[in-house]
Amino acid sequence: MDHFEYSGGVLHAEAIALPQIAEAVGTPVYVYSRATLTRHARVFRDALAVLPRVHLAFAVKSNPNLAVLKVLAAEGYGADVVSGGEMDRALAAGIAPGDVVFSGVGKTAAEMRRALEAGCGQFNLESEEEGQELAEIASAMDKVATCTLRINPDVDAGTHEKISTGKAENKFGVPFDRAAGIYARLAALPGLNMRGLALHIGSQLSSLDPLEAAFTKAGALMQAIRAAGGTVTHMDLGGGVGVPYKAGDVFPQPAEYAAMIARVTADWDVTLMFEPGRVITGNTGVLLTEVVRVKQGAGHPWVVVDAAMNDLARPAMYDAWHDFSAVAPTGARMTANIVGPICESSDTFAMARDIDVVARGDLAVFRTAGAYGATMANTYNSRPMVPEVMVDGDKWAVVADRIEPSTILSAERVPEWLE
Ligand SMILES: *Cc1c(COP(=O)(O)O)cnc(C)c1O
């Protein structure tokens, strides 16, 4: 459910016709709907309200835009961050440091120090080595780092291999059968307050079954740790709930997710922590683009749009599908390949797709581009950094500027010895 709908034959974001944004800001541009964002944040939060004690930490990496974080902060979300840069954004958006969870396999000593100084609420440790390092750093600063230990439950999330994170061959967490020993050793270190386990088995999950299998394993491990005298007060169940990218696809609803968790965790007696990303922001955005030209080829025509894999990497990286809709469709359909201008064949959004007929100069959108969209953008082929706009009813604003290639060029230097 989102607020990108046709009105008078023209696609709108809430009350704003998309051509108005294209004219003022240019294309490509990400357009976010605040009402959609708020709605998703509330549906997820309200669904989990059936659980006794809950902490929500929005996965900043899915959409780190400051305005997006501001909206989520106001909805009571904390932040799950995976770098010092993401932590700075969360704090800049007004999220309390105590509501920040620091995840990631490669936290540097400098990042750990800064997070401790800022009062970061929880570190999700990904290894015994990381825990030992954090313990030393915290002790030297006369602080105690509150932590969970991320386990690798060795469960196949059934999603794209590049976004699977819970199989034994993935780099994340500690091996399941060594976790209890590592937990006990880390809990004995001064400088650490070990309070639970964390897991996150992957992203864009289309079924709750792998999550249930992983949570069940985590619950058994939690009970084993407690039986051995350890303390567990928090269990961080990660993110991963998928969203439908194709019109008509059916995905688990937040209420079903919550019901499954209520069942699995009924006797856990912990604060349950969550790190949702895509399920909050996926539907919140579209990538608005203009057709540069339609080129006839050996097979289907090539619709060349001014957005490219540097603006929206998911199709090139994960073979991902984004629905494509004309902003002012005529009702006619065509079968075409949709590609960007970048000089490699992976710059392909769709092959042999049934789409609205579009021609040179027409506007169109890639839908469900609010998560892992702008956040992965880059400037490959010396293209501009794609801008972002947020719409709120009949108001809209640029929430991230287009960064022109000239600005990027101005940060480069030719050393004297090359002159
Ligand atoms: C990416 C990530 C998330 C968010 O995943 P979604 O699929 O977007 O919900 C949560 N936790 C961790 C540790 C992550 O790496």
The ligand as a Gaussian input file, in Angstrom:
#p B3LYP/6-31G(d) Opt

LIG

0 1
 C       20.583000      -5.069000       6.350000
 C       20.341000      -5.395000       7.770000
 C       19.070000      -5.246000       8.329000
 C       17.870000      -4.804000       7.533000
 O       17.461000      -5.735000       6.603000
 P       16.068000      -5.565000       5.820000
 O       15.999000      -6.739000       4.967000
 O       16.165000      -4.294000       5.052000
 O       14.987000      -5.509000       6.847000
 C       18.920000      -5.514000       9.680000
 N       19.953000      -5.927000      10.444000
 C       21.192000      -6.094000       9.943000
 C       22.279000      -6.539000      10.838000
 C       21.421000      -5.841000       8.596000
 O       22.648000      -6.028000       8.096000

